Amino acid sequence: MNAEVMGKAHFVLQVLEKEWGAWEYNMKKGGVYFESKRAVIEFNSTMEQIGVLVRKIKELQLTILETQSGENG
């Protein structure tokens, strides 16, 4: 799953690079704003996929810790 996250992160960076000069980061609202609707969809979709993967990784890590705790205690 970590490799998937890295692949998705790489894609996000490619979108930012491809749209260079046509996006901006709003520090007050904490978001990236694109001129292209396609870029918005690609960026948001990929960020959502990263979020899902990160949650799955955290759940797996908790399961592993709980299992190890049960074995040691």
TORKOL-4160 file (C-alpha; in steps of 0.2 Angstrom, whole numbers, padded with zeros to 4 digits, m for minus):
73
<pt num="1" X="0000" Y="0000" Z="0000"/>
<pt num="2" X="0014" Y="0012" Z="0003"/>
<pt num="3" X="0020" Y="0010" Z="m0015"/>
<pt num="4" X="0002" Y="0014" Z="m0020"/>
<pt num="5" X="0002" Y="0030" Z="m0010"/>
<pt num="6" X="0019" Y="0035" Z="m0017"/>
<pt num="7" X="0012" Y="0032" Z="m0035"/>
<pt num="8" X="m0003" Y="0043" Z="m0032"/>
<pt num="9" X="0008" Y="0056" Z="m0024"/>
<pt num="10" X="0019" Y="0056" Z="m0040"/>
<pt num="11" X="0004" Y="0058" Z="m0050"/>
<pt num="12" X="m0002" Y="0073" Z="m0040"/>
<pt num="13" X="0015" Y="0081" Z="m0043"/>
<pt num="14" X="0014" Y="0078" Z="m0061"/>
<pt num="15" X="m0003" Y="0087" Z="m0062"/>
<pt num="16" X="0004" Y="0101" Z="m0052"/>
<pt num="17" X="0019" Y="0102" Z="m0064"/>
<pt num="18" X="0008" Y="0100" Z="m0080"/>
<pt num="19" X="m0003" Y="0114" Z="m0074"/>
<pt num="20" X="0011" Y="0125" Z="m0068"/>
<pt num="21" X="0006" Y="0143" Z="m0068"/>
<pt num="22" X="m0012" Y="0138" Z="m0069"/>
<pt num="23" X="m0015" Y="0134" Z="m0051"/>
<pt num="24" X="m0012" Y="0143" Z="m0034"/>
<pt num="25" X="m0012" Y="0138" Z="m0016"/>
<pt num="26" X="m0024" Y="0147" Z="m0004"/>
<pt num="27" X="m0016" Y="0148" Z="0013"/>
<pt num="28" X="m0031" Y="0154" Z="0022"/>
<pt num="29" X="m0043" Y="0141" Z="0015"/>
<pt num="30" X="m0029" Y="0128" Z="0013"/>
<pt num="31" X="m0033" Y="0122" Z="m0004"/>
<pt num="32" X="m0026" Y="0121" Z="m0022"/>
<pt num="33" X="m0036" Y="0130" Z="m0035"/>
<pt num="34" X="m0034" Y="0126" Z="m0053"/>
<pt num="35" X="m0040" Y="0135" Z="m0069"/>
<pt num="36" X="m0044" Y="0118" Z="m0078"/>
<pt num="37" X="m0059" Y="0108" Z="m0072"/>
<pt num="38" X="m0050" Y="0092" Z="m0078"/>
<pt num="39" X="m0035" Y="0096" Z="m0067"/>
<pt num="40" X="m0047" Y="0099" Z="m0052"/>
<pt num="41" X="m0055" Y="0082" Z="m0055"/>
<pt num="42" X="m0038" Y="0073" Z="m0057"/>
<pt num="43" X="m0031" Y="0082" Z="m0042"/>
<pt num="44" X="m0046" Y="0079" Z="m0030"/>
<pt num="45" X="m0049" Y="0062" Z="m0035"/>
<pt num="46" X="m0031" Y="0057" Z="m0033"/>
<pt num="47" X="m0030" Y="0066" Z="m0016"/>
<pt num="48" X="m0046" Y="0056" Z="m0011"/>
<pt num="49" X="m0038" Y="0040" Z="m0016"/>
<pt num="50" X="m0022" Y="0044" Z="m0006"/>
<pt num="51" X="m0033" Y="0048" Z="0009"/>
<pt num="52" X="m0042" Y="0030" Z="0008"/>
<pt num="53" X="m0025" Y="0022" Z="0006"/>
<pt num="54" X="m0018" Y="0031" Z="0021"/>
<pt num="55" X="m0033" Y="0026" Z="0032"/>
<pt num="56" X="m0031" Y="0008" Z="0027"/>
<pt num="57" X="m0012" Y="0009" Z="0031"/>
<pt num="58" X="m0017" Y="0016" Z="0049"/>
<pt num="59" X="m0030" Y="0003" Z="0052"/>
<pt num="60" X="m0017" Y="m0011" Z="0047"/>
<pt num="61" X="m0004" Y="m0004" Z="0058"/>
<pt num="62" X="m0017" Y="m0003" Z="0073"/>
<pt num="63" X="m0021" Y="m0021" Z="0070"/>
<pt num="64" X="m0003" Y="m0026" Z="0070"/>
<pt num="65" X="0000" Y="m0017" Z="0086"/>
<pt num="66" X="m0015" Y="m0024" Z="0094"/>
<pt num="67" X="m0010" Y="m0042" Z="0089"/>
<pt num="68" X="0008" Y="m0039" Z="0095"/>
<pt num="69" X="0001" Y="m0032" Z="0111"/>
<pt num="70" X="m0010" Y="m0047" Z="0114"/>
<pt num="71" X="0005" Y="m0059" Z="0111"/>
<pt num="72" X="0016" Y="m0050" Z="0123"/>
<pt num="73" X="0003" Y="m0047" Z="0137"/>
